[in-house]
Amino acid sequence: MAADLAVFAQHMQEQSERAVQHVDRSADELHRTAQGMGADAQELTHQLINAVQNQTREAIGRGVDQTFGPIGTQLRESAELAERAAKALEDQHIGLLRSQQGLIYKGVAALLVGSILAVGSSWYFMRKSMREIERAQFAKDILHATQSGALTRCGEALCARAGKTYGAKGEYVLLEPAGAE
């Protein structure tokens, strides 16, 4: 609606300017005609032309004010409404940016917590797997000692072929490897 009013106002302004130009041309023609007459007639014509121009301009001005007065008010009100709407949109934009930043911070925090949990669980499963590997290695060593004859069953108990003792108090016995006999 504001655009239609602006187009209408522009159209009326152009018509007003054309009317003023027409009056000016008519006044110029009157002026040229008056020059052909005597000096007194010329002065009278000049005064008449000025009076006609002034009255015409005043009449056109009143017509423009009467025509464009309400339209100008509507245009100003529309402009004010558009400014308020733009301000409201800007405020909403700022609010959305703040919300978006909050979501980004929450997302980063969630990713950080998830990463910490992933590293912690990976560390736990790695340690658990290392213990399993150590147990499997120990079982492999027992199997190898059994196969080589360094470890065997002696009835209900296990027997080991002993070699030298080690430790500050001699609490460890070195098992002889197979084929060391």
C-alpha positions as CSV (number, residue, x, y, z in Angstrom):
1,M,0.0,0.0,0.0
2,A,2.9,2.4,0.8
3,A,4.4,1.7,-2.6
4,D,1.1,2.5,-4.3
5,L,0.8,5.7,-2.3
6,A,4.3,6.6,-3.3
7,V,3.6,6.0,-7.0
8,F,0.4,8.0,-6.7
9,A,2.2,10.8,-4.9
10,Q,4.9,10.8,-7.6
11,H,2.2,11.0,-10.4
12,M,0.5,13.9,-8.7
13,Q,3.9,15.7,-8.2
14,E,4.6,15.3,-12.0
15,Q,1.2,16.7,-12.9
16,S,1.7,19.6,-10.6
17,E,5.1,20.4,-12.1
18,R,3.5,20.2,-15.6
19,A,0.8,22.6,-14.6
20,V,3.4,25.0,-13.2
21,Q,5.4,24.7,-16.4
22,H,2.2,25.3,-18.5
23,V,1.4,28.4,-16.4
24,D,5.0,29.6,-16.8
25,R,4.8,29.2,-20.6
26,S,1.4,31.0,-20.7
27,A,2.9,33.8,-18.5
28,D,5.9,34.0,-20.9
29,E,3.5,34.3,-23.9
30,L,1.5,37.0,-22.1
31,H,4.8,38.8,-21.3
32,R,5.9,38.7,-25.0
33,T,2.5,40.0,-26.1
34,A,2.6,42.8,-23.5
35,Q,6.0,43.9,-24.8
36,G,4.4,44.8,-28.1
37,M,2.1,47.2,-26.3
38,G,3.1,50.5,-24.8
39,A,5.2,51.0,-21.7
40,D,2.2,51.5,-19.4
41,A,0.5,48.5,-20.9
42,Q,3.7,46.5,-20.4
43,E,3.9,47.4,-16.8
44,L,0.2,46.5,-16.3
45,T,0.7,43.2,-18.1
46,H,3.8,42.5,-16.0
47,Q,1.8,43.0,-12.8
48,L,-1.0,40.9,-14.1
49,I,1.4,38.1,-15.0
50,N,3.0,38.2,-11.6
51,A,-0.4,38.2,-9.9
52,V,-1.7,35.3,-12.1
53,Q,1.5,33.3,-11.5
54,N,1.4,33.9,-7.7
55,Q,-2.3,33.0,-7.6
56,T,-1.8,30.0,-9.8
57,R,1.1,28.7,-7.7
58,E,-0.9,29.3,-4.5
59,A,-3.9,27.4,-5.9
60,I,-1.7,24.5,-7.1
61,G,0.1,24.5,-3.7
62,R,-3.3,24.3,-1.9
63,G,-4.4,21.6,-4.2
64,V,-1.3,19.6,-3.7
65,D,-1.5,20.0,0.1
66,Q,-5.2,19.0,0.0
67,T,-4.4,16.0,-2.2
68,F,-1.1,14.9,-0.6
69,G,-1.8,15.9,3.0
70,P,-3.6,12.6,3.9
71,I,-1.3,10.6,1.7
72,G,1.8,12.2,3.4
73,T,0.4,11.3,6.8
74,Q,-0.2,7.7,5.7
75,L,3.2,7.5,4.2
76,R,4.8,8.8,7.4
77,E,2.7,6.3,9.5
78,S,3.7,3.5,7.1
79,A,7.4,4.5,7.4
80,E,7.2,4.5,11.2
81,L,5.5,1.1,11.1
82,A,8.2,-0.3,8.8
83,E,10.9,1.1,11.2
84,R,9.2,-0.5,14.2
85,A,9.0,-3.8,12.3
86,A,12.6,-3.6,11.3
87,K,13.6,-2.9,14.9
88,A,11.5,-5.9,16.1
89,L,13.2,-8.1,13.4
90,E,16.6,-6.9,14.5
91,D,15.7,-7.7,18.2
92,Q,14.5,-11.2,17.2
93,H,17.7,-11.7,15.1
94,I,19.9,-10.8,18.2
95,G,17.8,-13.2,20.3
96,L,18.2,-16.0,17.8
97,L,22.0,-15.4,17.7
98,R,22.2,-15.7,21.4
99,S,20.1,-18.9,21.4
100,Q,22.3,-20.2,18.6
101,Q,25.5,-19.4,20.6
102,G,24.0,-21.1,23.7
103,L,23.3,-24.2,21.6
104,I,26.8,-24.2,20.2
105,Y,28.3,-24.0,23.7
106,K,26.0,-26.8,24.9
107,G,27.0,-28.8,21.8
108,V,30.7,-28.3,22.5
109,A,30.3,-29.2,26.2
110,A,28.4,-32.4,25.1
111,L,31.1,-33.3,22.7
112,L,33.8,-32.7,25.3
113,V,31.9,-34.9,27.8
114,G,31.4,-37.6,25.2
115,S,35.1,-37.4,24.3
116,I,36.1,-37.8,27.9
117,L,33.8,-40.7,28.3
118,A,35.1,-42.3,25.1
119,V,38.7,-41.9,26.2
120,G,37.9,-43.2,29.7
121,S,36.1,-46.3,28.4
122,S,38.8,-46.9,25.9
123,W,41.5,-46.7,28.6
124,Y,39.4,-49.1,30.8
125,F,39.0,-51.6,28.0
126,M,42.7,-51.3,27.0
127,R,43.8,-52.0,30.6
128,K,41.3,-54.9,30.8
129,S,42.7,-56.3,27.5
130,M,46.3,-55.9,28.7
131,R,45.5,-57.9,31.8
132,E,43.8,-60.5,29.6
133,I,46.9,-60.6,27.5
134,E,49.2,-60.9,30.6
135,R,47.0,-63.8,31.8
136,A,47.1,-65.4,28.4
137,Q,50.9,-64.9,28.3
138,F,51.2,-66.5,31.8
139,A,49.0,-69.4,30.7
140,K,51.2,-69.8,27.6
141,D,54.3,-69.8,29.8
142,I,52.8,-72.5,32.0
143,L,51.8,-74.5,28.9
144,H,55.4,-74.2,27.6
145,A,56.8,-75.2,31.0
146,T,54.5,-78.2,31.0
147,Q,55.4,-79.2,27.5
148,S,59.2,-78.9,28.2
149,G,58.9,-80.9,31.4
150,A,60.0,-78.1,33.7
151,L,56.5,-78.3,35.3
152,T,54.6,-81.5,35.8
153,R,52.1,-83.2,38.1
154,C,53.3,-85.2,41.0
155,G,50.2,-86.9,42.1
156,E,47.9,-84.3,43.4
157,A,50.5,-81.5,43.4
158,L,52.6,-79.7,40.8
159,C,56.3,-80.4,40.7
160,A,58.9,-78.1,39.2
161,R,62.4,-78.8,38.2
162,A,64.4,-76.3,40.4
163,G,67.7,-74.7,39.6
164,K,69.4,-71.8,41.4
165,T,67.7,-69.6,44.0
166,Y,67.3,-65.9,43.6
167,G,66.3,-62.9,45.7
168,A,67.9,-61.3,48.8
169,K,66.5,-64.0,51.0
170,G,66.6,-66.8,48.4
171,E,62.8,-66.9,48.1
172,Y,62.8,-67.5,44.3
173,V,63.9,-70.7,42.6
174,L,65.0,-70.5,39.0
175,L,63.3,-73.2,37.0
176,E,65.7,-75.0,34.7
177,P,64.7,-74.7,31.1
178,A,64.1,-77.9,29.2
179,G,67.3,-79.4,27.8
180,A,69.5,-77.7,30.4
181,E,70.2,-81.1,32.1
